[in-house]
Structures are given as structure tokens and as C-alpha cells.
Amino acid sequence: MTVFSATEMQARKSSIVCKRLSGFPATISAAIELPYLLAATKSSLSTATDLSTLSAFSLFEYVSSIRQRTSTASRIAPEIIKVRIQADSPAVLMELEQAIRDRRSVRAFEDRDMPHELIDKALELASWAPSAGNLQSRDFIVVRSAETREALASAAGGQDFVAQAPVVIVAIANLERVMHYGKRGRDLYAIQDSAAAVQNLLLILHSKGLATTWVGAFNESQVSQILGLPGHARPVAILPIGYPAETPAPRDHLPFGEYVHDEKW
């Protein structure tokens, strides 16, 4: 386990701190440049911080938060993070695998806002999910209004954590966009397109240090009315999003041989 303690960072305040993170495969070259990071031992960073637990995607957010967590913010120079990953390296897949395994369904959130840019970026990446005929028959509604979040929580059978989250995204199947495929397009492809994008979104948000859960239990008519959806738009998922206020334990999974079949059922 690789840690950077306050003492170590202070000793190197006039140099570049450069360490390999033990939590990543050897093919990842990760360098964190923190010149003049610590000017006083009174910093709240006096407790060692385990950087090996952070994903590459979370490193920038971590370092950017240092100013907010220290009393010597004005004395900290700009931080630069450089993560170099070979494009053809399995390390990229290794990080994806970790995100898939570590993601949890979270239903308790901290009471703090998220940057709009972070949500916009997550949605842009979610849109790269596959879709039937590349018609991309899914839309997203981003809800920040407390009144609307409370209404959605009520439409979801009183699941109050939906209202607690500072942001709620509702994934919409756009049936008009997939009419080219007729009934199968409306009944299946649009749902598949939406589900694929939602899975992307779950993993992206997790990689950014955010949390959510996939809510499918809700009254579609009520949600449609709350959001003013047209007749060709069907809500398929409600995603309450925020910084996690809980860390759920891993859930049990079926044995591999119970759900994988060779050749036939």
C-alpha cells in the first residue's frame, strides 16, 4: 500500500512528488506532481492518505479538493496530475473491471451540490452506449428542483432517497426515434438502448466518486405527467445521484455455472 503522509509531503514541498500507485497494474505509469504542497504541519492532511485506493479518474478530483481541506490553501501551488496509460494496454480493462466490481447501489447521499459540468460529462459519455441502428432512442431529463424530486419520490412509491439526492436523472425511451423498426423497436430496442446508456452512466458516475441506484419501481403515468413527457416518450429508469453517505457491502452473486450455459439451455 502506497501512502503519502503529511510529513513526507512537507519534506518534498520544493520538489516533485512522484510515486507509482500500488493499486494499479504495472503497465500504468501514474505520476502526481505536487510542488510546494504543504507549508505547515497543521494541515488536515496530517493523517496519511492512501492514494492507492483511488481510481485514475478520481485522482484529479482528490488533488483539487486539497485546497478546500487545508488551512494553508493560499500557499499551495497549482497541482498537476499526469496519468499515462498505453492505449493498447490491458490496464484500461483492469480499471474497468474494478469499476464494475466496486460499484454499489447507494440510497443515502451527502447534502452538497455537484458541478453541472460533471453531470453533463457523464451524460455525454453515457450516450456512447450502443443502440439499435445507431438511432440512439434514449433521452435524459436532469432534475434539480426539490419540488420535482419530491414528486418523483412519491411516484416511486415513497422512496424518499430519490428526493434526498441533489440531482435526479430520468432515462427516457424515445419511441419516435426508433419507429423505423416498428413494434419490436418500440417494445424492445428503445428499452435496450436506454438500459445500455444507463449502465454506462452508473459506471461513469462511480468512477467520478459519485453514487446512484437504478430505480425501476415507479408509476410511469405519474412520472410522465410530472416531467411533461410527450406520448412517444416512456420513462424507464430514475437515477438519484449524489456523493455517497453510505458504503454498502458487496452483494452475493449466483455461481458462474448457474447462469452461463454452453451451446443450449
C-alpha positions in Angstrom: 0.0 0.0 0.0 1.4 3.4 -1.0 0.7 6.4 1.2 1.7 10.0 1.2 1.9 11.3 4.7 1.9 15.0 5.6 5.5 14.7 6.9 6.6 13.2 3.6 4.9 15.8 1.5 6.3 18.6 3.7 9.8 17.2 3.3 9.3 17.3 -0.5 7.5 20.6 -0.8 10.1 22.0 -3.1 10.3 19.0 -5.3 8.0 16.9 -7.4 6.3 14.0 -5.5 6.3 11.1 -7.9 5.2 7.6 -6.8 3.8 4.6 -8.5 0.4 3.8 -7.1 0.4 0.2 -5.9 -3.3 -0.2 -6.6 -2.8 -0.1 -10.4 -1.2 -2.7 -12.8 2.5 -2.1 -13.6 1.6 -1.0 -17.1 0.1 2.2 -15.8 2.6 5.0 -15.2 0.9 7.4 -12.8 2.8 10.5 -11.7 1.4 13.1 -9.3 3.2 16.4 -9.4 2.5 18.3 -6.1 5.1 21.1 -5.9 5.1 23.1 -2.7 2.2 21.1 -1.5 2.4 21.5 2.2 3.8 24.5 4.0 2.6 23.7 7.6 2.1 20.5 9.6 -1.2 21.9 10.9 -2.9 20.8 7.6 -5.8 18.5 7.9 -3.7 16.2 5.7 -1.7 15.2 8.7 -3.4 11.8 8.5 -1.9 9.7 5.8 -4.0 9.4 2.7 -4.0 6.1 0.8 -3.9 7.1 -2.8 -3.8 3.5 -4.0 -7.5 3.3 -3.2 -8.3 6.0 -5.8 -9.1 5.2 -9.4 -7.2 7.2 -12.1 -10.4 9.0 -12.8 -10.7 10.1 -9.1 -7.1 11.4 -8.8 -7.8 14.9 -10.2 -10.9 15.4 -8.0 -8.9 14.3 -5.0 -6.0 16.7 -5.5 -8.3 19.5 -6.5 -10.1 19.1 -3.1 -6.8 19.6 -1.2 -7.2 23.4 -1.1 -10.7 23.0 0.4 -9.4 20.7 3.1 -6.4 22.6 4.3 -5.9 25.8 6.2 -2.9 26.7 4.1 -4.8 26.9 0.8 -3.2 30.1 -0.3 0.3 28.6 0.0 -0.4 25.6 -2.2 0.7 25.9 -5.8 -1.3 24.5 -8.7 -1.5 20.8 -8.8 -1.0 18.8 -12.0 -1.8 15.1 -12.4 -0.5 13.1 -15.3 -1.8 9.6 -15.8 -0.2 7.9 -18.8 -1.8 4.7 -20.0 -0.8 2.8 -23.0 -3.8 2.8 -25.4 -3.4 -0.9 -26.2 -2.7 -1.9 -22.6 -4.9 -4.3 -20.6 -4.6 -1.9 -17.7 -7.5 0.1 -19.1 -9.6 -3.1 -18.9 -8.4 -3.8 -15.5 -9.6 -0.4 -14.3 -13.0 -1.0 -16.0 -13.2 -4.4 -14.2 -12.6 -2.8 -10.9 -15.3 -0.2 -11.5 -17.8 -2.9 -12.4 -17.0 -4.9 -9.3 -16.8 -2.0 -6.9 -20.0 -0.2 -8.0 -22.8 -0.3 -5.4 -26.4 0.8 -5.3 -26.4 3.7 -2.9 -29.5 5.2 -1.3 -28.1 7.8 1.1 -26.4 10.9 -0.1 -24.4 13.9 1.3 -26.1 17.3 1.3 -23.9 19.0 -1.2 -24.2 20.1 -4.8 -22.3 18.6 -7.8 -20.8 20.7 -10.6 -23.1 20.9 -13.6 -20.1 20.1 -15.8 -19.6 16.7 -14.1 -23.2 15.6 -14.8 -23.0 16.9 -18.4 -19.8 15.0 -19.0 -21.3 11.8 -17.5 -24.3 12.1 -19.8 -22.2 12.7 -22.8 -20.2 9.6 -22.2 -23.4 7.6 -21.5 -24.6 8.5 -25.0 -21.8 6.4 -26.4 -23.5 3.2 -25.4 -24.6 1.0 -28.4 -28.1 1.5 -29.9 -30.2 -0.2 -32.5 -29.3 1.2 -35.9 -27.4 3.9 -34.1 -30.7 5.7 -33.7 -29.9 6.4 -30.0 -33.5 6.2 -28.9 -33.0 7.5 -25.4 -33.2 10.9 -23.8 -32.4 12.1 -20.3 -34.1 14.6 -18.0 -31.9 16.2 -15.4 -33.9 17.2 -12.3 -32.5 19.6 -9.6 -35.7 21.1 -8.3 -36.5 20.0 -4.8 -40.2 20.1 -5.6 -39.9 17.8 -8.6 -37.6 15.4 -6.8 -40.1 15.0 -4.1 -42.8 14.4 -6.7 -40.7 11.7 -8.3 -40.0 10.1 -5.0 -43.8 9.9 -4.4 -44.3 8.5 -7.9 -41.7 5.9 -7.0 -43.8 4.5 -4.1 -42.4 6.9 -1.5 -38.7 6.0 -1.9 -37.5 9.1 -0.1 -33.9 8.8 -1.1 -34.9 9.9 -4.6 -35.8 13.3 -3.1 -32.7 13.4 -0.9 -30.3 13.2 -3.8 -29.3 16.6 -5.1 -29.7 15.5 -8.7 -32.0 13.0 -10.3 -31.7 11.8 -13.9 -34.6 10.1 -15.5 -33.8 7.9 -18.5 -36.4 8.1 -21.3 -37.0 5.7 -24.1 -37.7 7.8 -27.2 -40.2 5.6 -29.2 -40.5 8.1 -32.0 -36.8 7.8 -32.8 -37.0 4.1 -33.3 -40.2 3.8 -35.2 -38.2 2.6 -38.2 -38.2 -0.9 -36.5 -42.0 -1.0 -35.9 -43.4 -2.8 -32.9 -40.2 -4.5 -31.9 -38.4 -1.2 -32.0 -40.9 0.4 -29.7 -41.3 -2.6 -27.3 -37.7 -3.8 -27.1 -35.0 -1.8 -28.9 -35.8 1.6 -27.3 -35.7 -0.1 -23.9 -32.4 -1.8 -24.7 -30.9 1.4 -25.9 -31.9 3.2 -22.7 -30.7 0.4 -20.5 -27.3 0.3 -22.2 -26.9 4.1 -21.7 -27.9 3.8 -18.0 -25.3 1.1 -17.4 -22.7 3.4 -18.9 -23.9 6.2 -16.6 -23.7 4.0 -13.5 -20.1 3.2 -14.1 -19.1 6.7 -15.2 -20.6 8.2 -12.1 -18.9 5.6 -9.8 -15.6 6.4 -11.4 -16.1 10.1 -10.6 -16.7 9.4 -6.9 -20.5 9.8 -7.2 -23.1 7.2 -6.4 -26.6 6.3 -7.5 -29.0 3.4 -7.8 -31.2 2.2 -10.6 -34.9 2.8 -9.6 -37.3 0.9 -11.8 -40.3 0.7 -9.4 -42.4 3.8 -10.2 -45.7 4.8 -11.7 -45.0 5.5 -15.3 -48.1 7.7 -15.8 -47.3 9.8 -12.8 -43.7 10.3 -13.8 -44.7 11.2 -17.4 -47.1 13.8 -16.0 -44.6 15.2 -13.6 -42.0 15.6 -16.3 -44.4 16.7 -19.1 -43.4 13.8 -21.4 -45.0 13.6 -24.8 -46.8 10.4 -25.9 -43.7 8.9 -27.6 -41.5 9.2 -24.5 -41.5 6.4 -21.9 -39.7 6.7 -18.6 -37.6 3.6 -17.9 -35.3 4.5 -15.0 -34.9 7.0 -12.2 -31.4 7.6 -11.1 -30.9 9.7 -7.8 -27.3 10.9 -7.9 -25.0 12.4 -5.2 -21.9 11.9 -3.1 -22.4 8.7 -1.2 -23.2 8.9 2.5 -23.0 5.1 2.9 -20.8 2.3 1.7 -23.0 -0.8 1.1 -21.3 -4.2 1.5 -20.8 -6.4 -1.6 -23.9 -8.5 -2.5 -23.9 -12.2 -3.2 -23.9 -13.4 -6.8 -25.0 -16.6 -8.3 -22.3 -19.2 -9.1 -20.9 -18.8 -12.6 -22.2 -22.2 -13.7 -25.7 -21.4 -12.7 -26.3 -18.6 -15.2 -23.9 -19.5 -18.0 -25.0 -22.2 -20.5 -22.9 -23.8 -23.2 -24.5 -24.1 -26.7 -28.0 -24.6 -25.4 -30.1 -24.0 -22.2 
